[in-house]
Amino acid sequence: MLITSLVDYRYLKWAALPLYLAGIAGVILTYTGLGEEHGGAKCWLRIPGVGTFQPSQLVVLAAVLVLGAVPQSVQAAVAVAEAPTRRGDHHRPDGANPQATGLGMTLVFVPVVMALLFLSGIPKRFVIVIVLFGIAAMPVAMNFVLKPYQRARLVSFIDPDIDPKGTSWAINQSLIAIGSGGFGGKGFKAANTQVEQGFLPGTTVHTDYIFSAIGEQWGFVGGVALISVFGVLLLSMLFTAYHAADEFGLLVTVGFSAQIFFHVYQNIGMTVALMPITGLPLPLISYGGTFLVLNMFGIGLVNSVWVHRKDLL
C-alpha cells in the first residue's frame, strides 16, 4: 500500500488491460490441473513454489482500472444511442462526467459498474433496462447457471428452517453467536462460545463468518465500532474522489469504494441473515492472502490519487 501510494496512479493506465487479461487467463487455468477447490468452489490457482492465488480477485481490481482508463468508448456509444432522438443533445461541456462499463466477476462487479454508471450521468432509461434485464435473467441463472450448492444457499436464505442441520446450519449458528454477544460481548476467546466450541464452521469462521466471531466476543459495541471504522474509510475514499485531479482518478477511487462497500455490506449482511451466503470475505479483517494483498494495493492506489491530486491542477 505504501509503495503504491508513492507511484503516480496514471502510470497504471497502461497496465490496466494486461492485468485484466492476466486475471482472465488465471481464471481459465483454475479449470485445469493447477486449480484447487475449497468449499465447493474451484477458484484458486496453485502456483508452484509460491502457493495459492485467487485470480478472480485480480480480475475485479483490474476491471476497475480498465473502466477508468477507457471511459471515452462508452461515452461515444451513449452519444450514438441518443443521436436519433435529438441531434446535438449528446454534446457535453468540458469537465463533464465520464462514462464507463465493462465485464468482470458478476457479484462484486455489478455494484461497481452501477456506481460508475450513476457517476457518469448515463440516461436513467439505460440503467432501468439493465436492472430489468438482470431481474429477468434471475430465473435462468437459478436453474441453468448456479450450481446445486449455490441454489441450496439461496433456498436456505429464504427459509432458514428448511434444512437446519444442513445448508441452514451456519447461518443459524451465526445468528445465535451474534445474539448471545449482547451489548458488550463475552470477551476475547471466551470459553463455551459458538466459536470456541466449533458450532460455527472452523474452516470459515476466520474468513466468511469473522463478523459472527466479533459480534459474539465484542458484542454490539464491537460491531458498531468496526462498522464505524469502515464508514470512516469509505468517506475518506469518497473525499479523495471529490478532489481527484482527473477523471481516471475519480473513476478508480469510486470503483474501489463501491467494491469495498459491497464486500462489507455482503459479508456482514450474510452473517445476520440480511443477504444470502456467498463466501465474500470482510476487507482487511478476514484472514486471506490474495484478497488482502489486492485490497491493500487498491487502497494504496486511492491514496496515490490523493497524493498526486495537485499534479494536474
C-alpha positions as CSV (number, residue, x, y, z in Angstrom):
1,M,0.0,0.0,0.0
2,L,2.8,2.4,0.9
3,I,4.7,1.7,-2.3
4,T,1.6,2.1,-4.5
5,S,0.8,5.4,-2.8
6,L,4.1,6.8,-4.0
7,V,3.7,5.7,-7.6
8,D,1.7,8.0,-9.8
9,Y,-1.6,6.2,-10.4
10,R,-1.8,7.4,-14.0
11,Y,1.0,5.0,-15.0
12,L,-1.4,2.2,-14.3
13,K,-3.5,3.2,-17.4
14,W,-1.0,1.2,-19.5
15,A,-1.1,-1.8,-17.2
16,A,-4.9,-2.0,-16.8
17,L,-5.7,-4.2,-19.8
18,P,-2.7,-6.5,-19.4
19,L,-3.6,-7.1,-15.8
20,Y,-7.3,-7.8,-16.7
21,L,-6.2,-10.3,-19.4
22,A,-3.8,-11.9,-17.0
23,G,-6.6,-12.3,-14.5
24,I,-8.9,-13.9,-17.1
25,A,-6.1,-16.3,-18.1
26,G,-5.7,-17.2,-14.4
27,V,-9.5,-17.9,-14.1
28,I,-9.3,-20.2,-17.1
29,L,-6.3,-22.0,-15.6
30,T,-8.3,-22.8,-12.4
31,Y,-10.2,-25.3,-14.5
32,T,-7.0,-27.2,-15.3
33,G,-4.9,-29.3,-13.1
34,L,-3.4,-26.2,-11.5
35,G,-6.9,-25.3,-10.0
36,E,-7.8,-26.0,-6.4
37,E,-11.3,-26.4,-4.9
38,H,-12.3,-25.0,-1.5
39,G,-15.8,-25.1,-0.1
40,G,-17.3,-26.3,-3.3
41,A,-15.7,-23.5,-5.4
42,K,-12.8,-24.1,-7.7
43,C,-11.5,-20.5,-7.6
44,W,-7.9,-20.9,-6.5
45,L,-4.8,-21.4,-8.7
46,R,-1.8,-23.4,-7.3
47,I,1.4,-21.6,-8.3
48,P,4.4,-24.0,-7.8
49,G,6.8,-22.6,-5.2
50,V,4.6,-19.7,-4.3
51,G,1.2,-21.0,-3.0
52,T,-2.4,-20.4,-3.9
53,F,-3.7,-17.4,-5.8
54,Q,-7.3,-16.3,-6.5
55,P,-7.3,-14.8,-10.0
56,S,-10.9,-13.7,-9.8
57,Q,-9.9,-11.0,-7.3
58,L,-7.3,-9.7,-9.8
59,V,-10.0,-9.6,-12.5
60,V,-12.2,-7.3,-10.4
61,L,-9.3,-5.0,-9.4
62,A,-8.0,-4.8,-13.0
63,A,-11.5,-4.3,-14.3
64,V,-11.9,-1.1,-12.2
65,L,-8.7,0.2,-13.8
66,V,-9.9,-0.7,-17.3
67,L,-13.2,1.1,-16.6
68,G,-11.3,4.2,-15.5
69,A,-8.8,4.0,-18.4
70,V,-11.2,3.8,-21.3
71,P,-14.3,5.9,-20.4
72,Q,-14.5,7.5,-23.9
73,S,-15.6,4.3,-25.5
74,V,-18.9,4.2,-23.7
75,Q,-19.3,8.0,-23.9
76,A,-19.3,7.6,-27.7
77,A,-21.7,4.7,-27.5
78,V,-24.2,6.7,-25.5
79,A,-23.9,9.6,-27.9
80,V,-24.7,7.3,-30.8
81,A,-27.6,5.8,-29.0
82,E,-29.1,9.3,-28.3
83,A,-28.4,10.7,-31.7
84,P,-31.7,9.6,-33.3
85,T,-33.8,11.4,-30.7
86,R,-32.3,14.9,-30.8
87,R,-29.2,15.7,-32.8
88,G,-26.6,17.6,-30.8
89,D,-28.1,16.7,-27.4
90,H,-25.3,14.3,-26.7
91,H,-22.7,17.1,-26.6
92,R,-21.2,17.5,-23.2
93,P,-19.3,20.6,-22.0
94,D,-15.7,20.5,-20.8
95,G,-15.3,18.8,-17.4
96,A,-18.4,16.6,-17.9
97,N,-18.6,13.2,-16.1
98,P,-17.1,10.3,-18.0
99,Q,-18.9,7.1,-19.0
100,A,-17.8,3.6,-18.1
101,T,-18.8,0.0,-18.4
102,G,-17.3,-3.5,-18.6
103,L,-17.4,-7.1,-17.6
104,G,-15.9,-8.9,-14.6
105,M,-16.7,-11.1,-11.6
106,T,-20.5,-10.8,-11.5
107,L,-21.4,-10.5,-7.9
108,V,-18.9,-7.8,-6.9
109,F,-18.7,-6.3,-10.4
110,V,-22.4,-5.4,-10.7
111,P,-22.4,-2.7,-7.9
112,V,-19.1,-1.4,-9.1
113,V,-20.4,-0.9,-12.6
114,M,-23.7,0.6,-11.3
115,A,-21.8,3.1,-9.2
116,L,-19.7,4.2,-12.2
117,L,-22.8,4.4,-14.4
118,F,-24.6,6.7,-11.9
119,L,-21.4,8.7,-11.6
120,S,-21.2,9.1,-15.3
121,G,-24.7,10.6,-15.6
122,I,-25.8,7.9,-18.0
123,P,-29.5,8.3,-19.0
124,K,-31.9,6.7,-16.5
125,R,-33.6,4.6,-19.1
126,F,-30.4,2.8,-19.8
127,V,-30.0,2.0,-16.1
128,I,-33.6,0.8,-15.9
129,V,-33.1,-1.5,-18.9
130,I,-30.0,-3.0,-17.2
131,V,-31.9,-3.6,-14.0
132,L,-34.9,-5.1,-15.7
133,F,-32.6,-7.4,-17.8
134,G,-30.9,-8.6,-14.6
135,I,-34.2,-9.3,-12.9
136,A,-35.5,-11.2,-15.9
137,A,-32.3,-13.3,-16.0
138,M,-32.6,-14.4,-12.4
139,P,-34.8,-17.5,-13.1
140,V,-32.5,-18.6,-15.9
141,A,-29.5,-18.2,-13.6
142,M,-31.2,-20.1,-10.8
143,N,-31.9,-23.1,-13.0
144,F,-29.1,-23.3,-15.5
145,V,-26.1,-21.3,-14.2
146,L,-25.9,-21.8,-10.4
147,K,-24.5,-25.0,-9.0
148,P,-26.6,-27.1,-6.7
149,Y,-24.8,-25.9,-3.5
150,Q,-25.3,-22.3,-4.6
151,R,-29.1,-22.8,-5.2
152,A,-29.3,-24.5,-1.8
153,R,-27.7,-21.4,-0.2
154,L,-30.4,-19.2,-1.7
155,V,-33.2,-21.5,-0.6
156,S,-31.8,-21.6,2.9
157,F,-31.6,-17.8,2.9
158,I,-35.3,-17.5,2.0
159,D,-36.3,-20.2,4.6
160,P,-33.6,-20.8,7.3
161,D,-35.7,-23.6,8.8
162,I,-35.8,-25.7,5.7
163,D,-32.6,-27.6,6.5
164,P,-31.4,-26.6,10.0
165,K,-28.8,-29.3,10.2
166,G,-27.5,-28.8,6.6
167,T,-27.4,-25.7,4.5
168,S,-29.1,-23.6,7.2
169,W,-26.7,-24.7,10.0
170,A,-24.1,-22.0,9.5
171,I,-26.4,-19.0,9.3
172,N,-28.5,-20.2,12.3
173,Q,-25.3,-20.6,14.4
174,S,-24.1,-17.2,13.2
175,L,-27.3,-15.6,14.5
176,I,-27.0,-17.4,17.8
177,A,-23.4,-16.3,18.1
178,I,-24.1,-12.6,17.4
179,G,-27.2,-12.5,19.5
180,S,-25.5,-14.2,22.5
181,G,-22.8,-11.5,22.4
182,G,-25.3,-8.9,23.8
183,F,-24.2,-5.4,24.3
184,G,-20.6,-5.8,25.5
185,G,-19.7,-9.3,24.2
186,K,-18.4,-12.4,26.1
187,G,-14.8,-11.4,25.9
188,F,-11.9,-12.2,23.5
189,K,-11.7,-16.0,23.1
190,A,-14.1,-16.6,25.9
191,A,-14.9,-20.2,26.8
192,N,-18.1,-22.0,26.0
193,T,-19.0,-19.9,22.9
194,Q,-20.3,-20.8,19.5
195,V,-16.8,-20.1,18.0
196,E,-14.7,-21.9,20.7
197,Q,-17.0,-24.9,20.7
198,G,-16.9,-25.2,17.0
199,F,-20.6,-24.7,16.2
200,L,-19.6,-22.2,13.6
201,P,-17.6,-23.9,10.8
202,G,-13.9,-23.8,11.8
203,T,-12.9,-23.6,8.2
204,T,-14.8,-20.3,7.6
205,V,-15.1,-18.6,10.9
206,H,-11.9,-16.7,10.3
207,T,-13.0,-15.7,6.8
208,D,-16.7,-15.7,5.8
209,Y,-18.0,-15.6,9.4
210,I,-15.4,-13.4,11.0
211,F,-18.1,-10.8,12.0
212,S,-20.0,-13.6,13.8
213,A,-16.9,-14.1,16.0
214,I,-16.5,-10.4,16.5
215,G,-20.2,-10.0,17.5
216,E,-20.0,-12.8,20.0
217,Q,-16.8,-11.8,21.6
218,W,-17.1,-8.0,21.5
219,G,-20.9,-7.6,21.3
220,F,-22.9,-4.7,19.9
221,V,-20.2,-2.2,20.8
222,G,-17.5,-4.1,18.9
223,G,-19.8,-4.5,15.8
224,V,-20.7,-0.8,15.8
225,A,-17.0,0.2,16.3
226,L,-15.9,-1.9,13.3
227,I,-18.7,-0.6,11.0
228,S,-17.8,2.9,12.0
229,V,-14.2,2.4,11.1
230,F,-15.3,1.1,7.7
231,G,-17.5,4.2,7.4
232,V,-14.5,6.5,8.0
233,L,-12.5,4.6,5.4
234,L,-15.3,4.9,2.8
235,L,-15.9,8.6,3.5
236,S,-12.2,9.2,3.1
237,M,-12.1,7.4,-0.2
238,L,-15.1,9.5,-1.5
239,F,-13.4,12.7,-0.2
240,T,-10.4,11.7,-2.3
241,A,-12.6,11.1,-5.3
242,Y,-14.1,14.5,-4.9
243,H,-10.7,16.1,-5.1
244,A,-9.2,13.8,-7.8
245,A,-7.2,15.7,-10.4
246,D,-8.7,13.9,-13.4
247,E,-11.5,11.5,-14.5
248,F,-9.3,8.4,-14.3
249,G,-8.5,9.1,-10.6
250,L,-12.2,9.9,-9.9
251,L,-13.4,6.6,-11.5
252,V,-10.8,4.4,-10.0
253,T,-11.5,5.8,-6.5
254,V,-15.2,5.5,-6.8
255,G,-14.8,2.0,-8.2
256,F,-12.7,0.7,-5.3
257,S,-15.1,2.5,-2.8
258,A,-18.0,0.6,-4.3
259,Q,-16.1,-2.7,-4.2
260,I,-15.2,-2.3,-0.5
261,F,-18.6,-1.1,0.4
262,F,-20.3,-4.1,-1.2
263,H,-17.9,-6.6,0.4
264,V,-18.6,-5.1,3.8
265,Y,-22.3,-5.0,3.3
266,Q,-22.5,-8.5,1.8
267,N,-20.2,-10.1,4.5
268,I,-21.9,-8.5,7.5
269,G,-25.3,-8.9,5.9
270,M,-24.9,-12.7,5.3
271,T,-24.0,-13.2,9.0
272,V,-27.2,-11.6,10.2
273,A,-29.5,-13.1,7.5
274,L,-29.9,-9.9,5.5
275,M,-28.1,-11.4,2.5
276,P,-27.6,-14.9,1.1
277,I,-24.4,-16.8,1.9
278,T,-21.9,-16.1,-0.9
279,G,-18.5,-16.5,0.8
280,L,-17.2,-12.9,0.3
281,P,-14.7,-12.0,3.0
282,L,-14.6,-8.9,5.1
283,P,-12.0,-6.4,3.8
284,L,-8.9,-6.1,5.9
285,I,-10.5,-8.2,8.7
286,S,-10.9,-11.7,7.3
287,Y,-7.9,-13.9,7.0
288,G,-6.6,-14.2,3.5
289,G,-3.8,-13.9,1.1
290,T,-4.8,-12.7,-2.4
291,F,-7.8,-10.7,-1.2
292,L,-5.8,-8.9,1.5
293,V,-2.9,-8.0,-0.8
294,L,-5.1,-6.7,-3.6
295,N,-7.2,-4.7,-1.1
296,M,-4.0,-3.0,0.2
297,F,-3.0,-2.4,-3.4
298,G,-6.4,-0.8,-4.2
299,I,-6.3,1.4,-1.1
300,G,-2.7,2.4,-1.9
301,L,-3.9,3.4,-5.4
302,V,-6.7,5.5,-3.9
303,N,-4.1,7.1,-1.7
304,S,-2.0,7.8,-4.8
305,V,-4.9,9.7,-6.2
306,W,-4.8,11.9,-3.1
307,V,-1.0,12.3,-3.1
308,H,-0.9,13.3,-6.8
309,R,-4.1,15.3,-6.8
310,K,-2.3,18.7,-7.4
311,D,-0.1,17.4,-10.3
312,L,-2.6,18.3,-13.0
313,L,-4.1,21.4,-11.3
